[in-house]
Structures are given as C-alpha cells and as structure tokens.
Amino acid sequence: MKPAHYVNGAFTAAGTAFPLRSPVDGREIGTVPEASRETVDEAVRAARAAVEGPWGRTSVEERCAYLRRIADGIEARFDEFVAAEVADTGKPRDLAATVDIPRAIGNFRSYADLAYGRPERAYPTTVPGWSGSGRALNYTVRRPLGVVAVISPWNLPLLLLTWKVAPALAAGNAVVAKPSEETPSTATLLAEVIDAAGLPAGAFNLVHGHGANAAGEHLTAHPGVDAIAFTGASATGSAIMRNAAAHVTPVSFELGGKNPALVFEDADLEEAVEGTLRSSFTHSGQICLCTERVYVQRPVYDAFVEALAERARGLRDYGPMISAEHRDKVLSYYRLAVEEGATVLAGGGVPVFGDARDGGYYVEPTVVAGLPQTARTVREEVFGPICHVAPFDDEDEAVRLANDSPYGLAATVWTTDLSRAHRVAPRIEAGIVWVNCWNLRDLRTPFGGVKASGIGREGGEYSLDFFSEPVNVCVKI
C-alpha cells in the first residue's frame, strides 16, 4: 500500500515525494506525496461542494449507516491496518492490535450510536399580553459547521484521526484530513475503506504532507475551512491558532502534557508501581497521557523508587522513537537531566540489540530523581520514556506540586482512601484524573486539557457539540 491523497472521490499521488522511514531500523520503506497548495485547495473545494450537495442532504440515519459501514470495512481489513500501523510507528504489534485499530472501529460505531439517538430540546413558551394565543414553541436543531480540517499526530495515527473524523461526519460535515507526515499509511487505508463504503465524493478528503509552510499550514489557513480539530504539540497548536484567528475559525485542540502521578502512603504499592510503569512507558512514552512526573509520599518513597527503577531496567518489549529527530530530542533531555543534577536510576541512554534495531531510533526507558521543581526536565514535555520521581509530605503539597506546571491534561492518583481520592481529584488542574488506574477510557466522557494542554473537549456529545451549531427555531402558535 502506497500513501496517496484522496480528493473528491479519487486517489492521486500528485506532488513531490518524500521518503518514509521505518523507526525500527531506519531503512526507507516507501515514499509519500507532498500536497501542494493547489491540491489542498482542490480538497477544500470538493468538501464544500459535498456539504452543499449530496452529502449535505443526507439524513442522520443515512450518515450513521455510513459510519457503521466504515467500521465494518476497517474490521474486514484488520490485519492490513495493524501491519501498516506497526510499519509506520514501530510500536509493538500487540499494542496496535489491542488498542489502536479496535479503538478506530469503536470510534465509528460509538458515534453512529450517539448521533442516531441524540435528542433535541423543545420549550413551550407563554408571553402574557401577546396577540393571538400568547403561546409559541421554541425548539433547537443542530446543523453542521461545514468544511472541517482534521490534523492528527503520529503517536496514535488511526485512533486519533478517527476520533475526530467519525463525529465530524456524523454531524454532517465534510472533512479534509491531514495525518502526520511520519505515519501516512493507515490514513490512506481509511480513505480506501471510506471510498468502498460509498460516501458521496468530497465528504471525506485526505492530503499528505508536512506542517509549517506546507500542506498543514495551507489547510489550517484556508479561508474555506469552517473549523479545525487538531491533536499535537502545544507550539504547533499556537501556530494553528494564529492562522485560525485571521478568519475567526473555531478550534478544538488536544495538546501536550506533563502529567503527574500522586502516590500516597496508603496506596497498594505493587499496584502503584505497575500502574506507573505502564503510564510512563507504554508506547515508549509517546502518548500525550503518559506520566512524566511522579510524586510519592515520603514514607513509601524509597521502596517505590527502588521497585519502579528495577522494573524499568527489566523492560524489553518496547518500540522506538518515531524518528531520528525525535530520538535526538529525547536524548537531549536525558543529557539535560544529568546536567541539571539528576540521579539516573534506570536507563538514560541508547540500548544495544546486536541486530537491525541498532539502526533504529530506540532509547532506554529512564527513571531519574533528585531535581528541583524548577528544572527544565521537570517542567518541559519530553514525550519519551522518562519520568522524574520526587517526594512529598502531605496532601496539600501533593496537589501543589501536581498543579505547578504549564500543562493540565491528565493525572493519576494512587490511594486506597476513597475519601482522599474524592478530595484530591477535583483539586488537580487537569482534564482527566484517574484513581488507581490509567488510560481507562469511556468514549462518552469528556476528554481534553486545561492551560497549555488544549481548548475544548472531545468525546461523546462533546465532540458532536463542537462539530455542529445549535439553531433555535421559534414558532408562534
């Protein structure tokens, strides 16, 4: 499968090709076409024609049937999707087969169910002294925004692309999607499935390419785009926001995180260690929800740190960084941590495998300690397999340390005292707080961050609200 654009119901490889490399061993595994400004413009115009034409005339029942057909199409080609995701990202096959692809299928099915059964509101109104009956009926309907740009990242390529595409289509919008230039393959497979599902031409469009001064910027700055949904780095979100401001385009952003875990002295220590190992090192730390700051109550600090470092040193089945550039960035933070005075308890370098993986972009799972709260390593998002562990004395200090960050995406609390859990969780400045678990998701719940971690919420009706506009209709009786 060769990555290609999908514009107005047709596949094209127009544009200068750039290489696609395997993060596992660094070899070139394909090429990707860079969408020109003209290709992006063609995609936006095709989306506009679809909204104003056949796609815009579909009922919610018809759109939900399309979504279920897309889910069935992904399921029918499950192994192809898994292989493409593993090839692009280097992540363990088990992770792609149990999380990424099933969640993509679930995204389409859950939004089909939500959109189909969604109620609207009506308000009987009485106006004393009004001529006639003095009564009216106010009710709301929701209309699509129009043409939606969807920009998705490289860490969970299909999962996060479909997380936005599914509700956007369910609400009746036409979509122009741009996946990361690092991970184009499952997006192209999705376009093939959507094409086979029979959606009207232009309802879904796909363009490949880079971000700044390229396809991504052409798309987010396009005057024909009515809304932008983006997941990625906070700095990129700021740049997109500047483009959106020129046309007052609505944005939904899920951005970076520097997520804390709080381990209280009454926690089940083994469960907390296992949970923190998972939250820090799943997908080699390349998930926006991963833990990079761990705060442990002082009486159990030494035991926790020793256990976590031992488990981190024993990790074997982990994937590479997405690219040589990202590997170098993560390694620069490993060096910075040492320069800032950290004690390296596990990892801190590049593993040696003695096989083709030595040409890939791997770094060791790393645990460090001993840094002040002001250290750059503690404050800046690394987006790699590293966590810093520090002690705290009481509940108020734990909350203060957790909130002392420019980010506010997610947090985890480990305690067997449920009263404490209910006290602490609402005080943490984050969009989602897990208690005695991590990354346990219900697709109906709100997802997003505060501060530099994003704008708005995704998930369930929150996504359907963003991708549609409420209209009040008032009828005199």
N, C-alpha and C positions, 0 to 999 in steps of 0.2 A: 504494500500500500504506500503510494507516494503522496505526500501532502499536496493539497490543491485548494484554491479558492472555490467557493460555491456562491455564485452570484446570479440572481434572477432565475433560479432553477437549473443552472448549468455549471459544470465544473470547468475550471480553467487554471492553467499554470502560468499565466501572464506575469511578467516581472522578472527582475534579476534574481537568480537563485543564490542562496547562501547555504553553507554546509550545516548539517545536523550531526552532532557527535554523541556517541554513547558515553555517558558519565561513568560507566563501569570500567572501560578500558581506553577511552579516549579516541577510538577509531571513528572515522566518518561512516555513518550508517545511512545517509541519504542527503537530499537537498530540499530546501523549502523556498517557494517563490515569495518575493517581497512585493506586497501590494503597493502599487503606485497611488498617487493622489487621485488619478483618473479611475482606477479600479474601486477605490473606496467610495468615490462619488457615484459610480455606477451602482454599487451595492446600496447606498442610501436612497438613491432614486428608485431602485427596484422595491425597496421596503416601503417607500411612500406610496408607490403605485399599488402595492398589495393591500395596504391599510385602506386606501381609498377605493379599492376594487374588491376582488373576490374574497380575500382574507377578512376584510372589514365587514363583510356581510355575513360571516359565519355566526352561528349561534353558540352560546356557551356549551351546549350539548355536543355540537359538532367539534368544537375545539378540544373538549375533554376526550372525545373519541380519538382524535389525532394524537393526543398525548399518550393515551394507552397503547396506541399502535406503535408509537416511538419506543415506549418501554419494552414492548414485546420484541421489537426489532433489535434493540440492544441485547436483550436476553438471548435471542436466537443466535447472535454473533458474539456471545460472551467471551469465548476463548480468544477471539481476534482482538477484542477490546483489552483484555488482560495482557496479551502479548505486546500490544502497541504501547500500553501504559508503562509496562516494565522496561521496554526498549528505550523509551524516551527519558524516563526518570531514574532508572537503575534501582528502584525500590524492590524489596523482596516480593516475589510473586504472590506469596500468601497474603500480603497486605493489600495488593491490588485486587486479588480475587475475593477477599472477605470484606473489604471496606469500599474502595474506590468505585468499582463497577456496580456492585449491588446498590450502593447509595445513589448512583446515577439513575438506575432503574427506578428506585424508590422515589426519587425526586419527581419524575414524570407521573408516576402513579398517585403519589400523595397529593400533588397539585391538581390532578384531574378530579380526585375525590373532593378536595376542598372547594374548588371553583364550582363544581356541579351543585354542591349542596349549600352554597353560601346564600344566606338570607339578606334581604334589604329591609330598610325601616320605612314605616309609614306613620304619619301623625295627623289624626283628625284635629282640625283647628276651628275654634269658635271665636268670632270677632263681634262683640256686642256693638249694636248700632250700625252694623254694616248693612247695606241694602241687600234685599233678597233674603236668602235663608240665614245669612250671617255665618255660614259654615264653608269650610274648604278642606281639601285633603292635600297634605304635603307628603311626598314620598321621594326617596332617593334612588337614583340609578347610578351605575358606575360605567364610565367609558374609558377605553384605552388611552394612554398618553400619545401613542402614535409610533414613531420610529425610536427604538431603544438600542443604544450601544452597550454591548456587554464585553468587558475586558476581564479576562480570567488569568490566574497565575500559573506557575509551573509546578508547584508542590503537590497539588491535588487537581490535576488538569481537568479530567472529565467531571469529577464530583462537583467542583466549584463552578464549572461552566454550566452544567445542567441545573445547578441550584438557582441560577438566575434565568436561564433560558426557559425553563419549564413554567414558572409563574408569569413571566413576561408574555409567553404565547397564550397561556390560559386566560390572561386578562384581555387578549385580543390585539396585542401589539405585534408589530413586525420587528424582527431582530437583525442587527448586524453585529456579529461576534468576532472578536479578535483574541485568540488564545496567545499564550506566551510563545515567543519565537523558539524557546527551548523545547517545547512539548506540543508540537502541532498534530500529532498522529491521531489521537482519539477524537479530536475535534473534527478531523476530516472523515473519520469513520461515522461520527454522529451525523454529519451532513449527508453521507450516503444513506443512513437509516431514515433520516427525515425526507430525503428525496423519494425513497421507496414507500414511505408512508403516505405520499401523495398530497402533501401540503401545497397550496397554491404557490406558484413561483413568486419569490420575493418575500414570502412570510418569514423565512429564515435565510440569512446570508452569512457567509464566512469569509473573512480575509485574514491572511497571514502576514507577519512582518514584525518589525521592531517597534519600539515605543516612541522615544523622542525623535523629532524631525523625520518621522516615518509613518507607517500605517496607523499606529496607535494615536499619534498626535493628529494626523489627518482626520481620523474618525471622531475623536473627542472634541475637536474644534469645529466640526462641520455644522453649519447653520441649519441643516436639515434634520439634525438629531434632536429629539424631544426629551430624552432622559438618558442618563449614564449610570450604569451599575458596574462597580469596579471592586476587585479584591486584589490587594498587593501592598507594596511598601508605602509608608506614610509620605515619604518625599514625592513619590510618583502621584499619590493622591492629591497633594498640594498643587502639583503641576497641572493635573487634570482639572482641578477646581478653578485654576486661573483661566483655562480655556473655556470652561463652562460658564464662568462669570460673564463673559462677553455677550452671551445670549440668554442669560439667566436660566440655564438649563438645570433642572432638578438632578441631584446626585444621590446615590446610595453607595457608601464606602465602607468596606470592611478592611481595615488597615493593619498595621503592625501591632506587636505586643511584647511586653517584657514581664511575663506572667509570674506572679508569686504563688508559692505553696506555703501554707502555715501548718506546722506540725506541732500540736500541743502535747504536753507531757502525758496526758491520759490516752493518747491515740494508741491504737493497735500498731505497734512499731513495725512488725513484719509487713502488715498491710500497707502502712505508710511508705515504707522503703520500696516495696514492689510497685505501688502506685506512682511514686515519684520517679522511679526508674523508667516506667512506661511514659509518664508525662514529659520527661526530659529528653528521652532518646528515641521515641517512635519516629520512624522515617528520618532517622539521624537528626532530630531536632528541627526539621524543615516543615513544621506545621505552625501556623500562627498561634495556636492554642498551647504550644509546648511551654513547659516550665523552665525559666532561666534563673529565677531567684527562689531559693529555698530558705525559709526561716524556721528554726527549730527551737522549741523551748529548752532552756539551758539544762535542766536535769536529765534530759534524754539526748542532748546534742551529740556527745562523743559517741554514744552507741549508734545513733542514727547515721552519723557521718562515716563511721567505720564500715557499717553494713552497706551503705549506698556506694561507697568507693569500691568495696570489694565486688559488688555485683556489677558495677560499671566496667571494672577491669576484666570481668568474665564474659562480657558481651561479644558475640561472634557474628551473628546473623544480622548485619546492618548494611544499609546501602550507602552509596557515595553522595557527595555534594552534587548539585545539578550540573555544575560547570567548573572549569579550571578557575575562572574568575571568582566564583563564589567560594570555592575551596580556599583560594588565596586570601579572601576576605576573612573567612572563619579562622584560618591560621594566624592572621594578623592580630585577631583578638586573643588567641592563645598566647602569643608573644606579649601583647599588651598587658594581659593579666599578670604575667610574671614581672614585667617592668613596673607595674603598679604595686607589687609586693605580695601577690597571691602565693599561697602554698598549693601546689598541684598534687591532688590526692589520687587522681586516676587520669590516664591519657595524657593529652597535651601535645600530641604530635601526629605523625602520619604512620599508619600501620604498614607493615611489610608482609605480603602474602606469598611471595615467591611464584606468582603466576601472572596472567594477563591483567589482573586487577591492579597491579603495581603501576600500570599506565593510566589508571582511572583517577577519580577525584575524591578519594577517601580521606577522612580524618578520624582520629580516635575519639570515642565517647570520653568526655572530660568532666571531671569534678574538681572545683577549686574552692578555696576558703581563705579567710583572713583579710578580705578587702573592706575598706570603709564604704559606707552607703554612697559616698560622692564619687567613687571610682567609675570611670567610663565603662568598664567591663560590667558593672552592676547596673548602669543606667541605660546603656545603648543596646538595642536589639541586635543580637548576633545572628540569629536564625540558623543555628547549627547545634551540634550535640554537646552543649556545655551548660552547666549550672553552677552557680555560686551558692554556698551554704553558709549561713550566719546564724548566731544565737539570738534569742530574745528572752526577756524575763517575764512579762505579763501580757495580758490580753490587749491592753491599750497600746503597748509598744508594738505588738504584732500587727495591729491594724495600721498604726502609723507607718511602719516600715513597708507594708504592702502597698499603701497609698502613695508613698514617696516615689513617684515615677511619672514621667510624662505620658505614659501609656495607661490604658484601662480596658483591656479586652477580656481576660479571664483570670480566675483564681481558683485555688483548691484549698480546702480546709480539712485537716485530718484530726478528728477528735471523737471520743466515744460519749462526750457530754452533749446531748442534743440541745439542751438549753443554751450552751455556749455556741453551738453551731448556728442557732437561730438568732443569737445576739450579734455574732461576728459577721455573718454573711451579708446582711443588709448594709453594714458599715463599710464594706470594701468597695472601692470605686472601680467597678468592672461591670461589663455587660452580662457576664455569666459567672456564677460561683458554684463549684461542685463541692459537695461534702462527702468525704470518704469514697470518692470515685473521680474519674477524669474522662472527659470526652464521651460521656453518656448523653446521647442526644435524642430529643423528641422533635421531629420535624415541624410540629405545630407551634413550638415555642419561639419567642423572640431571640434572635442571635445578632450580636453586633457589639461595638465597644463605645467607650467614652474617651474624652480627651483626644490624644493623638491616634487613638485606635479606631476611629471611624465616625461616620454620620449615619443615623437611621438604624433600622432593624430589618433583618431578613428572617424568613421562616413563617410558615402558616399564613394567616391572614395579614401579617405584617408585610410580607412580600406582595401579596395581592393588592394591598392598600397603596404601596409605593407605585406599582405598575398601572394604576388606574386612578381616575379622577372622579370624585363624587359630584353628582349634579342633582340639585334639588328641583323637583317639579311641583308646582302649586296649582291645584285645580279648584276653581270656585264651584261650589255645589249649588 
